[in-house]
């Protein structure tokens, strides 16, 4: 594919700072590298990328220029569904636990940590996140059993 300056393209690689699927405009081309600009106003960013990392984009696609990756407020591995993040689900689960007598103090934290790892595993570290979630669940179960054995229920 021949890259043309001034046209829209989709970023095809998976990057930590520039997510796959980002749409932008090519500002310049030089020996296989391009200036790839996306966002608007103060959020406008330009990245130097390889030509091979860009793919075609059609104006009738749902994605638009201006979609900027925000690793602090909207990291992609915490987006479960459009408009639903892991933190939203964890808040709801913890609110429900606040109204029960099932878990106490740090146990709620262990539960929330485990659920967070399980929910993000598909988009971040896979098996490692599942293992970490199990680690927190085992810690939770151990704590509950110790509490029950001590008659603290």
C-alpha positions in Angstrom: 0.0 0.0 0.0 1.3 3.4 -0.9 1.0 5.9 1.9 -0.2 9.4 0.8 0.4 12.5 2.9 -2.9 14.1 4.0 -4.9 10.9 4.0 -6.4 9.0 6.9 -5.1 5.6 8.0 -5.6 3.2 10.8 -2.8 2.2 13.1 -2.5 -1.6 12.9 0.1 -2.5 15.5 -0.6 -3.0 19.2 1.3 -0.3 21.2 1.3 0.8 24.8 0.9 4.5 24.0 -0.8 4.3 20.6 -3.5 1.6 20.6 -4.3 -0.6 17.7 -7.2 1.0 15.7 -6.3 4.6 16.3 -7.2 6.7 13.3 -5.1 9.6 12.1 -3.7 11.6 9.2 -0.2 11.2 7.7 1.7 14.5 7.8 4.9 13.5 6.2 6.6 10.4 4.7 10.4 9.7 4.6 12.0 6.3 3.7 9.4 4.1 5.3 8.6 6.3 8.3 5.6 8.6 8.5 4.4 11.3 10.8 1.0 10.0 12.1 -1.1 12.7 13.7 -4.3 12.1 15.6 -6.5 14.0 18.1 -7.6 17.6 18.1 -6.7 20.8 19.9 -4.6 20.4 23.0 -4.9 16.6 22.6 -3.4 16.6 19.1 -0.3 14.2 19.0 2.1 13.2 16.3 4.0 9.9 16.3 6.7 8.6 14.0 5.6 5.1 12.9 6.6 2.7 10.3 4.6 2.7 7.0 3.9 -1.0 7.5 2.0 -0.2 10.8 -0.7 1.7 9.0 -3.7 0.3 7.2 -6.5 1.7 5.1 -9.3 3.7 6.7 -12.7 4.5 5.3 -14.8 7.6 6.3 -17.8 5.4 6.8 -16.1 3.5 9.6 -17.3 4.1 13.2 -13.9 5.3 14.5 -13.0 9.0 14.0 -10.0 11.1 14.4 -9.6 12.3 17.9 -9.6 9.0 19.7 -6.5 9.3 21.9 -5.3 6.6 24.2 -5.4 7.8 27.8 -3.4 5.3 30.0 -4.4 7.1 33.2 -8.2 7.6 32.8 -9.2 5.0 30.3 -6.5 2.2 29.9 -7.7 -0.2 27.3 -7.2 -3.3 29.5 -9.9 -1.9 31.9 -12.6 -1.3 29.3 -15.0 -4.3 29.5 -17.8 -2.9 27.3 -18.4 0.5 25.8 -19.0 2.8 28.8 -18.3 0.0 31.4 -14.9 -0.2 33.0 -13.5 -2.8 35.5 -13.7 -0.1 38.3 -17.5 0.3 37.7 -18.1 -3.4 38.2 -15.7 -3.5 41.3 -17.6 -0.5 42.8 -20.9 -2.3 42.4 -19.6 -5.5 43.8 -18.0 -3.8 46.8 -21.1 -1.7 47.4 -23.0 -5.0 47.6 -20.5 -6.5 50.0 -20.7 -3.4 52.2 -24.3 -4.4 52.8 -23.5 -8.0 53.8 -21.6 -9.8 56.5 -19.8 -12.2 54.2 -16.4 -10.4 54.0 -14.6 -8.1 56.5 -12.0 -5.4 56.2 -9.1 -6.6 54.1 -11.1 -9.5 52.7 -13.1 -7.0 50.6 -9.8 -5.8 49.2 -8.6 -9.3 48.3 -11.9 -10.0 46.6 -11.8 -6.7 44.6 -8.1 -7.4 43.6 -9.0 -10.9 42.4 -12.0 -9.7 40.4 -9.9 -6.9 38.8 -7.3 -9.4 37.7 -9.9 -11.8 36.3 -11.7 -9.0 34.3 -8.6 -7.5 32.7 -6.8 -10.8 31.9 -8.1 -11.0 28.4 -6.7 -7.6 27.4 -3.5 -7.5 29.5 -1.4 -10.3 30.9 -3.6 -13.4 30.2 -2.6 -16.4 32.3 -0.4 -14.3 34.6 -3.5 -12.2 35.6 -5.6 -15.3 36.2 -2.8 -16.7 38.4 -2.6 -13.4 40.3 -6.4 -13.4 40.7 -6.3 -17.0 42.1 -3.5 -15.9 44.5 -5.8 -13.2 45.9 -8.7 -15.6 46.1 -6.6 -18.2 48.0 -5.5 -15.4 50.4 -9.2 -14.5 50.8 -10.3 -18.1 51.5 -7.4 -18.6 54.0 -8.4 -15.4 55.8 -12.1 -16.5 56.0 -11.2 -19.9 57.3 -8.9 -18.5 59.9 -11.6 -16.1 61.0 -14.2 -19.0 61.2 -11.8 -21.3 63.1 -11.2 -18.5 65.6 -15.0 -18.1 66.1 -14.9 -14.5 64.9 -18.0 -14.8 62.7 
